[in-house]
């Protein structure tokens, strides 16, 4: 099972390396959409989640380059 998880992480890192900019843009759009649907009541939490997700995608892509 550990091997399968390691393989899955490798595939995620490969995708993040190849398409990280598109993923980050998509995450930003989703955050904006959710923020608009909640009337801005949770903007700070949504922005924080978007930032953390974008950082994670960037880190995954950077890990693949090493």
PDBQT receptor file of N, H, CA, C and O in Angstrom, charges set to zero:
ATOM      1  N   UNK A   1       0.829  -1.193   0.000  1.00  0.00    +0.000 N 
ATOM      2  CA  UNK A   1       0.000   0.000   0.000  1.00  0.00    +0.000 C 
ATOM      3  C   UNK A   1       0.874   1.258   0.000  1.00  0.00    +0.000 C 
ATOM      4  O   UNK A   1       0.551   2.236  -0.675  1.00  0.00    +0.000 OA
ATOM      5  N   UNK A   2       1.976   1.236   0.752  1.00  0.00    +0.000 N 
ATOM      6  H   UNK A   2       2.238   0.442   1.300  1.00  0.00    +0.000 HD
ATOM      7  CA  UNK A   2       2.865   2.392   0.793  1.00  0.00    +0.000 C 
ATOM      8  C   UNK A   2       3.409   2.692  -0.600  1.00  0.00    +0.000 C 
ATOM      9  O   UNK A   2       3.536   3.856  -0.980  1.00  0.00    +0.000 OA
ATOM     10  N   UNK A   3       3.727   1.660  -1.351  1.00  0.00    +0.000 N 
ATOM     11  H   UNK A   3       3.623   0.714  -1.042  1.00  0.00    +0.000 HD
ATOM     12  CA  UNK A   3       4.232   1.840  -2.714  1.00  0.00    +0.000 C 
ATOM     13  C   UNK A   3       3.215   2.521  -3.606  1.00  0.00    +0.000 C 
ATOM     14  O   UNK A   3       3.568   3.366  -4.429  1.00  0.00    +0.000 OA
ATOM     15  N   UNK A   4       1.945   2.153  -3.444  1.00  0.00    +0.000 N 
ATOM     16  H   UNK A   4       1.658   1.467  -2.776  1.00  0.00    +0.000 HD
ATOM     17  CA  UNK A   4       0.886   2.763  -4.239  1.00  0.00    +0.000 C 
ATOM     18  C   UNK A   4       0.744   4.241  -3.909  1.00  0.00    +0.000 C 
ATOM     19  O   UNK A   4       0.548   5.066  -4.802  1.00  0.00    +0.000 OA
ATOM     20  N   UNK A   5       0.845   4.577  -2.622  1.00  0.00    +0.000 N 
ATOM     21  H   UNK A   5       1.005   3.908  -1.896  1.00  0.00    +0.000 HD
ATOM     22  CA  UNK A   5       0.750   5.988  -2.219  1.00  0.00    +0.000 C 
ATOM     23  C   UNK A   5       1.940   6.788  -2.735  1.00  0.00    +0.000 C 
ATOM     24  O   UNK A   5       1.791   7.929  -3.172  1.00  0.00    +0.000 OA
ATOM     25  N   UNK A   6       3.113   6.183  -2.680  1.00  0.00    +0.000 N 
ATOM     26  H   UNK A   6       3.234   5.256  -2.325  1.00  0.00    +0.000 HD
ATOM     27  CA  UNK A   6       4.311   6.852  -3.188  1.00  0.00    +0.000 C 
ATOM     28  C   UNK A   6       4.185   7.088  -4.692  1.00  0.00    +0.000 C 
ATOM     29  O   UNK A   6       4.560   8.147  -5.195  1.00  0.00    +0.000 OA
ATOM     30  N   UNK A   7       3.654   6.096  -5.402  1.00  0.00    +0.000 N 
ATOM     31  H   UNK A   7       3.349   5.236  -4.993  1.00  0.00    +0.000 HD
ATOM     32  CA  UNK A   7       3.435   6.223  -6.841  1.00  0.00    +0.000 C 
ATOM     33  C   UNK A   7       2.418   7.326  -7.139  1.00  0.00    +0.000 C 
ATOM     34  O   UNK A   7       2.591   8.102  -8.080  1.00  0.00    +0.000 OA
ATOM     35  N   UNK A   8       1.360   7.389  -6.333  1.00  0.00    +0.000 N 
ATOM     36  H   UNK A   8       1.220   6.759  -5.569  1.00  0.00    +0.000 HD
ATOM     37  CA  UNK A   8       0.336   8.416  -6.509  1.00  0.00    +0.000 C 
ATOM     38  C   UNK A   8       0.921   9.810  -6.291  1.00  0.00    +0.000 C 
ATOM     39  O   UNK A   8       0.617  10.741  -7.037  1.00  0.00    +0.000 OA
ATOM     40  N   UNK A   9       1.766   9.946  -5.260  1.00  0.00    +0.000 N 
ATOM     41  H   UNK A   9       2.013   9.189  -4.654  1.00  0.00    +0.000 HD
ATOM     42  CA  UNK A   9       2.405  11.242  -5.006  1.00  0.00    +0.000 C 
ATOM     43  C   UNK A   9       3.307  11.630  -6.178  1.00  0.00    +0.000 C 
ATOM     44  O   UNK A   9       3.363  12.796  -6.568  1.00  0.00    +0.000 OA
ATOM     45  N   UNK A  10       4.004  10.653  -6.729  1.00  0.00    +0.000 N 
ATOM     46  H   UNK A  10       3.959   9.705  -6.412  1.00  0.00    +0.000 HD
ATOM     47  CA  UNK A  10       4.864  10.922  -7.883  1.00  0.00    +0.000 C 
ATOM     48  C   UNK A  10       4.077  11.407  -9.078  1.00  0.00    +0.000 C 
ATOM     49  O   UNK A  10       4.504  12.326  -9.777  1.00  0.00    +0.000 OA
ATOM     50  N   UNK A  11       2.929  10.796  -9.318  1.00  0.00    +0.000 N 
ATOM     51  H   UNK A  11       2.581  10.050  -8.750  1.00  0.00    +0.000 HD
ATOM     52  CA  UNK A  11       2.079  11.226 -10.432  1.00  0.00    +0.000 C 
ATOM     53  C   UNK A  11       1.519  12.625 -10.190  1.00  0.00    +0.000 C 
ATOM     54  O   UNK A  11       1.444  13.438 -11.111  1.00  0.00    +0.000 OA
ATOM     55  N   UNK A  12       1.126  12.899  -8.946  1.00  0.00    +0.000 N 
ATOM     56  H   UNK A  12       1.187  12.238  -8.198  1.00  0.00    +0.000 HD
ATOM     57  CA  UNK A  12       0.622  14.238  -8.610  1.00  0.00    +0.000 C 
ATOM     58  C   UNK A  12       1.718  15.279  -8.802  1.00  0.00    +0.000 C 
ATOM     59  O   UNK A  12       1.459  16.374  -9.301  1.00  0.00    +0.000 OA
ATOM     60  N   UNK A  13       2.940  14.938  -8.406  1.00  0.00    +0.000 N 
ATOM     61  H   UNK A  13       3.150  14.049  -8.000  1.00  0.00    +0.000 HD
ATOM     62  CA  UNK A  13       4.052  15.866  -8.574  1.00  0.00    +0.000 C 
ATOM     63  C   UNK A  13       4.335  16.120 -10.049  1.00  0.00    +0.000 C 
ATOM     64  O   UNK A  13       4.638  17.245 -10.445  1.00  0.00    +0.000 OA
ATOM     65  N   UNK A  14       4.236  15.078 -10.854  1.00  0.00    +0.000 N 
ATOM     66  H   UNK A  14       3.990  14.164 -10.533  1.00  0.00    +0.000 HD
ATOM     67  CA  UNK A  14       4.456  15.222 -12.293  1.00  0.00    +0.000 C 
ATOM     68  C   UNK A  14       3.405  16.147 -12.917  1.00  0.00    +0.000 C 
ATOM     69  O   UNK A  14       3.730  17.008 -13.735  1.00  0.00    +0.000 OA
ATOM     70  N   UNK A  15       2.166  15.962 -12.528  1.00  0.00    +0.000 N 
ATOM     71  H   UNK A  15       1.902  15.263 -11.864  1.00  0.00    +0.000 HD
ATOM     72  CA  UNK A  15       1.088  16.814 -13.043  1.00  0.00    +0.000 C 
ATOM     73  C   UNK A  15       1.285  18.253 -12.566  1.00  0.00    +0.000 C 
ATOM     74  O   UNK A  15       1.099  19.196 -13.335  1.00  0.00    +0.000 OA
ATOM     75  N   UNK A  16       1.658  18.419 -11.307  1.00  0.00    +0.000 N 
ATOM     76  H   UNK A  16       1.809  17.653 -10.682  1.00  0.00    +0.000 HD
ATOM     77  CA  UNK A  16       1.888  19.768 -10.763  1.00  0.00    +0.000 C 
ATOM     78  C   UNK A  16       3.036  20.459 -11.484  1.00  0.00    +0.000 C 
ATOM     79  O   UNK A  16       2.986  21.665 -11.726  1.00  0.00    +0.000 OA
ATOM     80  N   UNK A  17       4.072  19.694 -11.828  1.00  0.00    +0.000 N 
ATOM     81  H   UNK A  17       4.113  18.715 -11.631  1.00  0.00    +0.000 HD
ATOM     82  CA  UNK A  17       5.203  20.285 -12.546  1.00  0.00    +0.000 C 
ATOM     83  C   UNK A  17       4.784  20.733 -13.941  1.00  0.00    +0.000 C 
ATOM     84  O   UNK A  17       5.175  21.808 -14.395  1.00  0.00    +0.000 OA
ATOM     85  N   UNK A  18       4.005  19.924 -14.607  1.00  0.00    +0.000 N 
ATOM     86  H   UNK A  18       3.688  19.051 -14.237  1.00  0.00    +0.000 HD
ATOM     87  CA  UNK A  18       3.610  20.216 -15.988  1.00  0.00    +0.000 C 
ATOM     88  C   UNK A  18       2.511  21.265 -16.086  1.00  0.00    +0.000 C 
ATOM     89  O   UNK A  18       2.499  22.075 -17.013  1.00  0.00    +0.000 OA
ATOM     90  N   UNK A  19       1.589  21.250 -15.129  1.00  0.00    +0.000 N 
ATOM     91  H   UNK A  19       1.599  20.592 -14.376  1.00  0.00    +0.000 HD
ATOM     92  CA  UNK A  19       0.393  22.093 -15.248  1.00  0.00    +0.000 C 
ATOM     93  C   UNK A  19       0.114  22.937 -14.010  1.00  0.00    +0.000 C 
ATOM     94  O   UNK A  19      -1.026  23.337 -13.778  1.00  0.00    +0.000 OA
ATOM     95  N   UNK A  20       1.147  23.212 -13.213  1.00  0.00    +0.000 N 
ATOM     96  H   UNK A  20       2.073  22.887 -13.401  1.00  0.00    +0.000 HD
ATOM     97  CA  UNK A  20       0.964  23.958 -11.969  1.00  0.00    +0.000 C 
ATOM     98  C   UNK A  20       0.317  25.309 -12.158  1.00  0.00    +0.000 C 
ATOM     99  O   UNK A  20      -0.509  25.723 -11.345  1.00  0.00    +0.000 OA
ATOM    100  N   UNK A  21       0.685  26.006 -13.230  1.00  0.00    +0.000 N 
ATOM    101  H   UNK A  21       1.356  25.669 -13.890  1.00  0.00    +0.000 HD
ATOM    102  CA  UNK A  21       0.101  27.332 -13.456  1.00  0.00    +0.000 C 
ATOM    103  C   UNK A  21      -1.390  27.243 -13.736  1.00  0.00    +0.000 C 
ATOM    104  O   UNK A  21      -2.163  28.081 -13.270  1.00  0.00    +0.000 OA
ATOM    105  N   UNK A  22      -1.795  26.237 -14.490  1.00  0.00    +0.000 N 
ATOM    106  H   UNK A  22      -1.167  25.556 -14.868  1.00  0.00    +0.000 HD
ATOM    107  CA  UNK A  22      -3.223  26.059 -14.796  1.00  0.00    +0.000 C 
ATOM    108  C   UNK A  22      -3.995  25.638 -13.550  1.00  0.00    +0.000 C 
ATOM    109  O   UNK A  22      -5.122  26.082 -13.330  1.00  0.00    +0.000 OA
ATOM    110  N   UNK A  23      -3.388  24.786 -12.743  1.00  0.00    +0.000 N 
ATOM    111  H   UNK A  23      -2.473  24.425 -12.921  1.00  0.00    +0.000 HD
ATOM    112  CA  UNK A  23      -4.030  24.350 -11.502  1.00  0.00    +0.000 C 
ATOM    113  C   UNK A  23      -4.206  25.543 -10.567  1.00  0.00    +0.000 C 
ATOM    114  O   UNK A  23      -5.274  25.724  -9.983  1.00  0.00    +0.000 OA
ATOM    115  N   UNK A  24      -3.157  26.359 -10.425  1.00  0.00    +0.000 N 
ATOM    116  H   UNK A  24      -2.289  26.212 -10.899  1.00  0.00    +0.000 HD
ATOM    117  CA  UNK A  24      -3.225  27.535  -9.554  1.00  0.00    +0.000 C 
ATOM    118  C   UNK A  24      -4.303  28.506 -10.025  1.00  0.00    +0.000 C 
ATOM    119  O   UNK A  24      -5.033  29.066  -9.207  1.00  0.00    +0.000 OA
ATOM    120  N   UNK A  25      -4.407  28.707 -11.328  1.00  0.00    +0.000 N 
ATOM    121  H   UNK A  25      -3.814  28.252 -11.992  1.00  0.00    +0.000 HD
ATOM    122  CA  UNK A  25      -5.447  29.586 -11.868  1.00  0.00    +0.000 C 
ATOM    123  C   UNK A  25      -6.837  29.023 -11.580  1.00  0.00    +0.000 C 
ATOM    124  O   UNK A  25      -7.755  29.761 -11.222  1.00  0.00    +0.000 OA
ATOM    125  N   UNK A  26      -6.978  27.720 -11.739  1.00  0.00    +0.000 N 
ATOM    126  H   UNK A  26      -6.232  27.121 -12.030  1.00  0.00    +0.000 HD
ATOM    127  CA  UNK A  26      -8.267  27.077 -11.469  1.00  0.00    +0.000 C 
ATOM    128  C   UNK A  26      -8.662  27.186 -10.013  1.00  0.00    +0.000 C 
ATOM    129  O   UNK A  26      -9.825  27.440  -9.699  1.00  0.00    +0.000 OA
ATOM    130  N   UNK A  27      -7.706  26.998  -9.122  1.00  0.00    +0.000 N 
ATOM    131  H   UNK A  27      -6.761  26.792  -9.377  1.00  0.00    +0.000 HD
ATOM    132  CA  UNK A  27      -7.971  27.120  -7.693  1.00  0.00    +0.000 C 
ATOM    133  C   UNK A  27      -8.404  28.542  -7.361  1.00  0.00    +0.000 C 
ATOM    134  O   UNK A  27      -9.321  28.748  -6.565  1.00  0.00    +0.000 OA
ATOM    135  N   UNK A  28      -7.749  29.515  -7.967  1.00  0.00    +0.000 N 
ATOM    136  H   UNK A  28      -7.005  29.348  -8.613  1.00  0.00    +0.000 HD
ATOM    137  CA  UNK A  28      -8.116  30.923  -7.747  1.00  0.00    +0.000 C 
ATOM    138  C   UNK A  28      -9.555  31.186  -8.213  1.00  0.00    +0.000 C 
ATOM    139  O   UNK A  28     -10.319  31.862  -7.525  1.00  0.00    +0.000 OA
ATOM    140  N   UNK A  29      -9.911  30.658  -9.364  1.00  0.00    +0.000 N 
ATOM    141  H   UNK A  29      -9.290  30.108  -9.923  1.00  0.00    +0.000 HD
ATOM    142  CA  UNK A  29     -11.276  30.848  -9.892  1.00  0.00    +0.000 C 
ATOM    143  C   UNK A  29     -12.312  30.189  -8.994  1.00  0.00    +0.000 C 
ATOM    144  O   UNK A  29     -13.377  30.755  -8.751  1.00  0.00    +0.000 OA
ATOM    145  N   UNK A  30     -12.003  28.993  -8.501  1.00  0.00    +0.000 N 
ATOM    146  H   UNK A  30     -11.138  28.532  -8.698  1.00  0.00    +0.000 HD
ATOM    147  CA  UNK A  30     -12.925  28.308  -7.587  1.00  0.00    +0.000 C 
ATOM    148  C   UNK A  30     -13.092  29.133  -6.314  1.00  0.00    +0.000 C 
ATOM    149  O   UNK A  30     -14.208  29.300  -5.823  1.00  0.00    +0.000 OA
ATOM    150  N   UNK A  31     -11.988  29.647  -5.782  1.00  0.00    +0.000 N 
ATOM    151  H   UNK A  31     -11.082  29.511  -6.181  1.00  0.00    +0.000 HD
ATOM    152  CA  UNK A  31     -12.067  30.485  -4.590  1.00  0.00    +0.000 C 
ATOM    153  C   UNK A  31     -12.924  31.713  -4.810  1.00  0.00    +0.000 C 
ATOM    154  O   UNK A  31     -13.733  32.071  -3.955  1.00  0.00    +0.000 OA
ATOM    155  N   UNK A  32     -12.752  32.359  -5.950  1.00  0.00    +0.000 N 
ATOM    156  H   UNK A  32     -12.095  32.068  -6.645  1.00  0.00    +0.000 HD
ATOM    157  CA  UNK A  32     -13.562  33.540  -6.272  1.00  0.00    +0.000 C 
ATOM    158  C   UNK A  32     -15.041  33.181  -6.387  1.00  0.00    +0.000 C 
ATOM    159  O   UNK A  32     -15.909  33.925  -5.932  1.00  0.00    +0.000 OA
ATOM    160  N   UNK A  33     -15.317  32.022  -7.007  1.00  0.00    +0.000 N 
ATOM    161  H   UNK A  33     -14.612  31.418  -7.377  1.00  0.00    +0.000 HD
ATOM    162  CA  UNK A  33     -16.696  31.570  -7.171  1.00  0.00    +0.000 C 
ATOM    163  C   UNK A  33     -17.344  31.311  -5.809  1.00  0.00    +0.000 C 
ATOM    164  O   UNK A  33     -18.453  31.774  -5.543  1.00  0.00    +0.000 OA
ATOM    165  N   UNK A  34     -16.643  30.570  -4.956  1.00  0.00    +0.000 N 
ATOM    166  H   UNK A  34     -15.742  30.194  -5.173  1.00  0.00    +0.000 HD
ATOM    167  CA  UNK A  34     -17.178  30.267  -3.628  1.00  0.00    +0.000 C 
ATOM    168  C   UNK A  34     -17.370  31.553  -2.835  1.00  0.00    +0.000 C 
ATOM    169  O   UNK A  34     -18.372  31.713  -2.138  1.00  0.00    +0.000 OA
ATOM    170  N   UNK A  35     -16.414  32.467  -2.939  1.00  0.00    +0.000 N 
ATOM    171  H   UNK A  35     -15.600  32.337  -3.505  1.00  0.00    +0.000 HD
ATOM    172  CA  UNK A  35     -16.525  33.742  -2.235  1.00  0.00    +0.000 C 
ATOM    173  C   UNK A  35     -17.758  34.518  -2.698  1.00  0.00    +0.000 C 
ATOM    174  O   UNK A  35     -18.461  35.119  -1.886  1.00  0.00    +0.000 OA
ATOM    175  N   UNK A  36     -18.011  34.501  -3.993  1.00  0.00    +0.000 N 
ATOM    176  H   UNK A  36     -17.440  34.014  -4.653  1.00  0.00    +0.000 HD
ATOM    177  CA  UNK A  36     -19.186  35.223  -4.499  1.00  0.00    +0.000 C 
ATOM    178  C   UNK A  36     -20.484  34.567  -4.035  1.00  0.00    +0.000 C 
ATOM    179  O   UNK A  36     -21.464  35.259  -3.757  1.00  0.00    +0.000 OA
ATOM    180  N   UNK A  37     -20.496  33.248  -3.950  1.00  0.00    +0.000 N 
ATOM    181  H   UNK A  37     -19.700  32.686  -4.175  1.00  0.00    +0.000 HD
ATOM    182  CA  UNK A  37     -21.703  32.533  -3.522  1.00  0.00    +0.000 C 
ATOM    183  C   UNK A  37     -21.973  32.695  -2.031  1.00  0.00    +0.000 C 
ATOM    184  O   UNK A  37     -23.118  32.572  -1.596  1.00  0.00    +0.000 OA
ATOM    185  N   UNK A  38     -20.942  32.967  -1.249  1.00  0.00    +0.000 N 
ATOM    186  H   UNK A  38     -20.012  33.067  -1.603  1.00  0.00    +0.000 HD
ATOM    187  CA  UNK A  38     -21.128  33.164   0.193  1.00  0.00    +0.000 C 
ATOM    188  C   UNK A  38     -21.242  34.642   0.552  1.00  0.00    +0.000 C 
ATOM    189  O   UNK A  38     -21.296  35.002   1.727  1.00  0.00    +0.000 OA
ATOM    190  N   UNK A  39     -21.276  35.483  -0.459  1.00  0.00    +0.000 N 
ATOM    191  H   UNK A  39     -21.231  35.190  -1.415  1.00  0.00    +0.000 HD
ATOM    192  CA  UNK A  39     -21.441  36.913  -0.224  1.00  0.00    +0.000 C 
ATOM    193  C   UNK A  39     -20.254  37.554   0.470  1.00  0.00    +0.000 C 
ATOM    194  O   UNK A  39     -20.398  38.587   1.124  1.00  0.00    +0.000 OA
ATOM    195  N   UNK A  40     -19.087  36.952   0.332  1.00  0.00    +0.000 N 
ATOM    196  H   UNK A  40     -18.970  36.113  -0.199  1.00  0.00    +0.000 HD
ATOM    197  CA  UNK A  40     -17.889  37.514   0.940  1.00  0.00    +0.000 C 
ATOM    198  C   UNK A  40     -17.795  37.312   2.441  1.00  0.00    +0.000 C 
ATOM    199  O   UNK A  40     -16.909  37.868   3.089  1.00  0.00    +0.000 OA
ATOM    200  N   UNK A  41     -18.715  36.510   3.007  1.00  0.00    +0.000 N 
ATOM    201  H   UNK A  41     -19.435  36.058   2.480  1.00  0.00    +0.000 HD
ATOM    202  CA  UNK A  41     -18.727  36.311   4.460  1.00  0.00    +0.000 C 
ATOM    203  C   UNK A  41     -17.501  35.562   4.966  1.00  0.00    +0.000 C 
ATOM    204  O   UNK A  41     -17.124  35.693   6.131  1.00  0.00    +0.000 OA
ATOM    205  N   UNK A  42     -16.882  34.779   4.095  1.00  0.00    +0.000 N 
ATOM    206  H   UNK A  42     -17.188  34.672   3.149  1.00  0.00    +0.000 HD
ATOM    207  CA  UNK A  42     -15.761  33.935   4.515  1.00  0.00    +0.000 C 
ATOM    208  C   UNK A  42     -14.512  34.195   3.668  1.00  0.00    +0.000 C 
ATOM    209  O   UNK A  42     -13.692  33.299   3.466  1.00  0.00    +0.000 OA
ATOM    210  N   UNK A  43     -14.382  35.405   3.188  1.00  0.00    +0.000 N 
ATOM    211  H   UNK A  43     -15.048  36.132   3.353  1.00  0.00    +0.000 HD
ATOM    212  CA  UNK A  43     -13.282  35.749   2.281  1.00  0.00    +0.000 C 
ATOM    213  C   UNK A  43     -11.914  35.414   2.851  1.00  0.00    +0.000 C 
ATOM    214  O   UNK A  43     -11.057  34.885   2.143  1.00  0.00    +0.000 OA
ATOM    215  N   UNK A  44     -11.705  35.717   4.118  1.00  0.00    +0.000 N 
ATOM    216  H   UNK A  44     -12.401  36.147   4.693  1.00  0.00    +0.000 HD
ATOM    217  CA  UNK A  44     -10.395  35.472   4.713  1.00  0.00    +0.000 C 
ATOM    218  C   UNK A  44     -10.062  33.984   4.741  1.00  0.00    +0.000 C 
ATOM    219  O   UNK A  44      -8.926  33.602   4.460  1.00  0.00    +0.000 OA
ATOM    220  N   UNK A  45     -11.024  33.153   5.073  1.00  0.00    +0.000 N 
ATOM    221  H   UNK A  45     -11.947  33.464   5.302  1.00  0.00    +0.000 HD
ATOM    222  CA  UNK A  45     -10.795  31.710   5.114  1.00  0.00    +0.000 C 
ATOM    223  C   UNK A  45     -10.609  31.143   3.711  1.00  0.00    +0.000 C 
ATOM    224  O   UNK A  45      -9.770  30.268   3.496  1.00  0.00    +0.000 OA
ATOM    225  N   UNK A  46     -11.384  31.637   2.770  1.00  0.00    +0.000 N 
ATOM    226  H   UNK A  46     -12.065  32.348   2.946  1.00  0.00    +0.000 HD
ATOM    227  CA  UNK A  46     -11.278  31.172   1.386  1.00  0.00    +0.000 C 
ATOM    228  C   UNK A  46      -9.921  31.563   0.805  1.00  0.00    +0.000 C 
ATOM    229  O   UNK A  46      -9.254  30.750   0.165  1.00  0.00    +0.000 OA
ATOM    230  N   UNK A  47      -9.518  32.812   1.032  1.00  0.00    +0.000 N 
ATOM    231  H   UNK A  47     -10.060  33.473   1.551  1.00  0.00    +0.000 HD
ATOM    232  CA  UNK A  47      -8.215  33.271   0.535  1.00  0.00    +0.000 C 
ATOM    233  C   UNK A  47      -7.079  32.453   1.135  1.00  0.00    +0.000 C 
ATOM    234  O   UNK A  47      -6.117  32.112   0.445  1.00  0.00    +0.000 OA
ATOM    235  N   UNK A  48      -7.193  32.143   2.410  1.00  0.00    +0.000 N 
ATOM    236  H   UNK A  48      -7.974  32.420   2.971  1.00  0.00    +0.000 HD
ATOM    237  CA  UNK A  48      -6.172  31.342   3.081  1.00  0.00    +0.000 C 
ATOM    238  C   UNK A  48      -6.099  29.938   2.477  1.00  0.00    +0.000 C 
ATOM    239  O   UNK A  48      -5.009  29.419   2.236  1.00  0.00    +0.000 OA
ATOM    240  N   UNK A  49      -7.245  29.336   2.237  1.00  0.00    +0.000 N 
ATOM    241  H   UNK A  49      -8.130  29.758   2.433  1.00  0.00    +0.000 HD
ATOM    242  CA  UNK A  49      -7.280  27.998   1.644  1.00  0.00    +0.000 C 
ATOM    243  C   UNK A  49      -6.717  28.009   0.226  1.00  0.00    +0.000 C 
ATOM    244  O   UNK A  49      -5.991  27.093  -0.161  1.00  0.00    +0.000 OA
ATOM    245  N   UNK A  50      -7.048  29.034  -0.543  1.00  0.00    +0.000 N 
ATOM    246  H   UNK A  50      -7.638  29.777  -0.228  1.00  0.00    +0.000 HD
ATOM    247  CA  UNK A  50      -6.524  29.161  -1.907  1.00  0.00    +0.000 C 
ATOM    248  C   UNK A  50      -5.004  29.301  -1.867  1.00  0.00    +0.000 C 
ATOM    249  O   UNK A  50      -4.297  28.631  -2.619  1.00  0.00    +0.000 OA
ATOM    250  N   UNK A  51      -4.509  30.156  -1.004  1.00  0.00    +0.000 N 
ATOM    251  H   UNK A  51      -5.083  30.701  -0.392  1.00  0.00    +0.000 HD
ATOM    252  CA  UNK A  51      -3.058  30.362  -0.895  1.00  0.00    +0.000 C 
ATOM    253  C   UNK A  51      -2.337  29.073  -0.499  1.00  0.00    +0.000 C 
ATOM    254  O   UNK A  51      -1.301  28.738  -1.073  1.00  0.00    +0.000 OA
ATOM    255  N   UNK A  52      -2.879  28.359   0.471  1.00  0.00    +0.000 N 
ATOM    256  H   UNK A  52      -3.721  28.631   0.937  1.00  0.00    +0.000 HD
ATOM    257  CA  UNK A  52      -2.255  27.116   0.921  1.00  0.00    +0.000 C 
ATOM    258  C   UNK A  52      -2.276  26.061  -0.184  1.00  0.00    +0.000 C 
ATOM    259  O   UNK A  52      -1.303  25.330  -0.367  1.00  0.00    +0.000 OA
ATOM    260  N   UNK A  53      -3.374  25.985  -0.912  1.00  0.00    +0.000 N 
ATOM    261  H   UNK A  53      -4.165  26.579  -0.763  1.00  0.00    +0.000 HD
ATOM    262  CA  UNK A  53      -3.469  25.019  -2.008  1.00  0.00    +0.000 C 
ATOM    263  C   UNK A  53      -2.480  25.358  -3.109  1.00  0.00    +0.000 C 
ATOM    264  O   UNK A  53      -1.806  24.471  -3.632  1.00  0.00    +0.000 OA
ATOM    265  N   UNK A  54      -2.388  26.632  -3.465  1.00  0.00    +0.000 N 
ATOM    266  H   UNK A  54      -2.935  27.352  -3.040  1.00  0.00    +0.000 HD
ATOM    267  CA  UNK A  54      -1.434  27.040  -4.497  1.00  0.00    +0.000 C 
ATOM    268  C   UNK A  54       0.003  26.777  -4.055  1.00  0.00    +0.000 C 
ATOM    269  O   UNK A  54       0.830  26.363  -4.867  1.00  0.00    +0.000 OA
ATOM    270  N   UNK A  55       0.308  27.010  -2.790  1.00  0.00    +0.000 N 
ATOM    271  H   UNK A  55      -0.364  27.346  -2.131  1.00  0.00    +0.000 HD
ATOM    272  CA  UNK A  55       1.642  26.717  -2.266  1.00  0.00    +0.000 C 
ATOM    273  C   UNK A  55       1.944  25.222  -2.345  1.00  0.00    +0.000 C 
ATOM    274  O   UNK A  55       3.053  24.823  -2.699  1.00  0.00    +0.000 OA
ATOM    275  N   UNK A  56       0.950  24.404  -2.013  1.00  0.00    +0.000 N 
ATOM    276  H   UNK A  56       0.049  24.728  -1.726  1.00  0.00    +0.000 HD
ATOM    277  CA  UNK A  56       1.128  22.960  -2.063  1.00  0.00    +0.000 C 
ATOM    278  C   UNK A  56       1.398  22.491  -3.497  1.00  0.00    +0.000 C 
ATOM    279  O   UNK A  56       2.276  21.659  -3.723  1.00  0.00    +0.000 OA
ATOM    280  N   UNK A  57       0.650  23.020  -4.454  1.00  0.00    +0.000 N 
ATOM    281  H   UNK A  57      -0.064  23.696  -4.270  1.00  0.00    +0.000 HD
ATOM    282  CA  UNK A  57       0.847  22.651  -5.853  1.00  0.00    +0.000 C 
ATOM    283  C   UNK A  57       2.237  23.067  -6.315  1.00  0.00    +0.000 C 
ATOM    284  O   UNK A  57       2.914  22.311  -7.012  1.00  0.00    +0.000 OA
ATOM    285  N   UNK A  58       2.661  24.257  -5.933  1.00  0.00    +0.000 N 
ATOM    286  H   UNK A  58       2.111  24.871  -5.367  1.00  0.00    +0.000 HD
ATOM    287  CA  UNK A  58       3.995  24.731  -6.295  1.00  0.00    +0.000 C 
ATOM    288  C   UNK A  58       5.076  23.836  -5.677  1.00  0.00    +0.000 C 
ATOM    289  O   UNK A  58       6.053  23.488  -6.340  1.00  0.00    +0.000 OA
ATOM    290  N   UNK A  59       4.897  23.475  -4.425  1.00  0.00    +0.000 N 
ATOM    291  H   UNK A  59       4.103  23.758  -3.886  1.00  0.00    +0.000 HD
ATOM    292  CA  UNK A  59       5.868  22.617  -3.734  1.00  0.00    +0.000 C 
ATOM    293  C   UNK A  59       5.929  21.245  -4.396  1.00  0.00    +0.000 C 
ATOM    294  O   UNK A  59       7.016  20.696  -4.580  1.00  0.00    +0.000 OA
ATOM    295  N   UNK A  60       4.796  20.694  -4.750  1.00  0.00    +0.000 N 
ATOM    296  H   UNK A  60       3.913  21.139  -4.601  1.00  0.00    +0.000 HD
ATOM    297  CA  UNK A  60       4.779  19.394  -5.435  1.00  0.00    +0.000 C 
ATOM    298  C   UNK A  60       5.553  19.468  -6.747  1.00  0.00    +0.000 C 
ATOM    299  O   UNK A  60       6.346  18.580  -7.060  1.00  0.00    +0.000 OA
ATOM    300  N   UNK A  61       5.319  20.527  -7.508  1.00  0.00    +0.000 N 
ATOM    301  H   UNK A  61       4.675  21.248  -7.254  1.00  0.00    +0.000 HD
ATOM    302  CA  UNK A  61       6.025  20.711  -8.769  1.00  0.00    +0.000 C 
ATOM    303  C   UNK A  61       7.519  20.896  -8.576  1.00  0.00    +0.000 C 
ATOM    304  O   UNK A  61       8.320  20.384  -9.358  1.00  0.00    +0.000 OA
ATOM    305  N   UNK A  62       7.896  21.633  -7.527  1.00  0.00    +0.000 N 
ATOM    306  H   UNK A  62       7.245  22.049  -6.892  1.00  0.00    +0.000 HD
ATOM    307  CA  UNK A  62       9.312  21.851  -7.227  1.00  0.00    +0.000 C 
ATOM    308  C   UNK A  62       9.979  20.541  -6.777  1.00  0.00    +0.000 C 
ATOM    309  O   UNK A  62      11.134  20.287  -7.119  1.00  0.00    +0.000 OA
ATOM    310  N   UNK A  63       9.269  19.727  -6.025  1.00  0.00    +0.000 N 
ATOM    311  H   UNK A  63       8.331  19.934  -5.747  1.00  0.00    +0.000 HD
ATOM    312  CA  UNK A  63       9.812  18.438  -5.566  1.00  0.00    +0.000 C 
ATOM    313  C   UNK A  63      10.112  17.533  -6.749  1.00  0.00    +0.000 C 
ATOM    314  O   UNK A  63      11.079  16.772  -6.721  1.00  0.00    +0.000 OA
ATOM    315  N   UNK A  64       9.301  17.608  -7.776  1.00  0.00    +0.000 N 
ATOM    316  H   UNK A  64       8.515  18.225  -7.799  1.00  0.00    +0.000 HD
ATOM    317  CA  UNK A  64       9.503  16.772  -8.953  1.00  0.00    +0.000 C 
ATOM    318  C   UNK A  64      10.760  17.195  -9.714  1.00  0.00    +0.000 C 
ATOM    319  O   UNK A  64      11.420  16.356 -10.327  1.00  0.00    +0.000 OA
ATOM    320  N   UNK A  65      11.095  18.478  -9.681  1.00  0.00    +0.000 N 
ATOM    321  H   UNK A  65      10.559  19.159  -9.182  1.00  0.00    +0.000 HD
ATOM    322  CA  UNK A  65      12.261  18.980 -10.406  1.00  0.00    +0.000 C 
ATOM    323  C   UNK A  65      13.575  18.549  -9.772  1.00  0.00    +0.000 C 
ATOM    324  O   UNK A  65      14.612  18.528 -10.435  1.00  0.00    +0.000 OA
ATOM    325  N   UNK A  66      13.531  18.206  -8.487  1.00  0.00    +0.000 N 
ATOM    326  H   UNK A  66      12.688  18.223  -7.949  1.00  0.00    +0.000 HD
ATOM    327  CA  UNK A  66      14.760  17.846  -7.753  1.00  0.00    +0.000 C 
ATOM    328  C   UNK A  66      15.245  16.472  -8.114  1.00  0.00    +0.000 C 
ATOM    329  O   UNK A  66      16.262  16.018  -7.588  1.00  0.00    +0.000 OA
TER     330      UNK A  66
